[in-house]
Amino acid sequence: MEEKHNYATPQRPEGARPLDAGIIPIDIEKFCEQIKNEEAYHKNGKNAITVFKSDKVTITIIALQATQKFHPGNEENEATMSLQVLKGNLQFESFGNEINLSDGELLTLHQQLSFKATAINDVICLLTMVK
């Protein structure tokens, strides 16, 4: 297995970390605090960080301020996904179905299905995509 790493950027000067390796411990609480303290969160009302990425699986922590939305990009639409709310409340819409998710709740969605998620209040989610 070839290890993959993310490197520091001006936006994340301490961002160097492994993205794919035999074993990767992920401190979810640390990453939640990090993305909520970054300029992007305060400027755009949302921010995210990918904590694992292989050829088949991507795990991303997403922070949204109240009323902010996210929806699938092209890559996400090609993956089966799970979305778990770690903290807060989120309204999830797909094909006329509306589901409200709160702390600890999880949903799954098959590939090629579009969706929109809206933060009811400040929310932290864990998005896992499997190709």
N, C-alpha and C positions, 0 to 999 in steps of 0.2 A: 504494500500500500504506500502510495506517495503521499507524504504529509503536505497539507496546504496551510498557509498562514495568511493572516491579514496584517497589513503593515500600518504603521502610524501615518496619520495625515495631519494637515494643519487643523482640521476640525476635531480630530481625535489624536492629539500628540502622544497619548499613552495607549493607542489602539492596537499595538502589535500583540497578536495572540494567535494560537492555532485555531483553524477552522475545521480541519479534518485530520484526524490522527487515530491511532488505535484506541486511545481513551482520552477523553477531554472532560475534565470537571468544569461545570458551568455554575457560577455563583449568580443565580437569577436575581437575588435581592441587590447585589452590587451593580449589575447591569441596569436594573430598573432605576436605581438612584442616578447612575451615570447619564442615561438618556434623558431623564427629567431635568438634569442640571445643565445640559448642553444648550447652546444658543439656538439650535434648530427647534427645540421644543418650545422655547419662549417666543421665538420669532414666528413659527409656522403653526403652532398649536399641536404639533405631533412630531414624533421622532421614533426611530427604530434602530435596532442593531441585530445583525445576523450573528448568531453564536455558534452555529454549526452549518457546514455546507459541504455535501458530497455530491457525486454525480446523480444520486437519486433522492436525497433528503436534504431539506433546508429548514432550519429552525430559527425563527426570528422573534425577538421581543419587541412589542409595539406599545408606545405610550401615546395616548390621545387625550387632549383636553376636551371638556364638555362641548358637544355639538360637532366636533371634528369627525370626518368620515374617511374611510379607506375602502377601496374596491380592488378587484384583481387586475394585475397587469397581465401581459401575454404569458409570461412564465408561470404565474400562479394558476391561470386558467387551464393549463395543461397538467396540473397536478391534483391528486386527491389530497384534501387538506383536513386538518383539525384546527379548531380555534378554541382556546381555553382562556376564560377571563380569570386573571389572577387577582385583580382588585378593581372594583367599580362595576358599572352597568353599561351594557352595550345592546343596541338594537340591531339585529341581523335580518336582512331582507334578501330573499332569493325566490324568483318565480312566483310572486304573489304571497309567499309565506313570510310572516314576520314573527321573529322569536326574540324575546328579551332574555339576555344572559346576565348573570351576576356572579359574584365571587365564587370561584371553584367550578363553575359550570363549563361544559365542553360540548361542542357540536362538531359534526363531520360533514363534509360536502364532497361529492364525487367530482371528478375532473369534468371540464367543459361546462360547468354550471356557473353562471355569473352570480355575483352577490354585491351587496353594499352593506357596510357596517358603520353605525353611527354611535358615537359615545354619548350616553345619556348624562353622565358626569365624568370626571376624570377617570380614565381607565388604563389598565395595563393588561395586555393580552400576550399569549404565547401562540404563535402561528407555526404549525408544522406542515410542510408540503412534501408529498411523496410522489415521485414520477413513476 
